[in-house]
Amino acid sequence: MWIPDEQDGDDSNPIIGAMDEYGNCDTLTVTPAVTWYINSSVNYNSTDSFTYPNVVIEQEGYLNITNASMTMKRNATIRVKNGGKLVVNGGQINEASIVVENGGTLIIQHGGMVRLMHNGQYIAQVGSKISIISGKIE
């Protein structure tokens, strides 16, 4: 995400800002764009409290949520497209709807959890790959 007049310390994570002289990255405080598109490998292990917009994991995109909590904005959706992969690895996603399209992959393991928003949807289209090894969707 680009923010005018502010250096970005990690383009793979929209909440990481400029790096100081000690190697610590600031947390960006602006609201990100309406949709966060992921088309590469992103490892999310933040303990920061941040509310995410819609997320689209595109072909060859990979979002791995490891022992962290990601909370979505009201009425936000995580969409895993053909060739994309979402892994909830001991972490948790809160207040989301999840759509896994044909050819998309969702893996929940190590006690990972997806908590759908009130009246939220979990849609696994025909041809999607779903593996809940250890964890749940509620």
Order of alpha helices (4+ residues) and beta strands (2+ residues): beta-beta-beta-beta-beta-beta-beta-beta-beta-beta-beta-beta-beta-beta-beta-beta
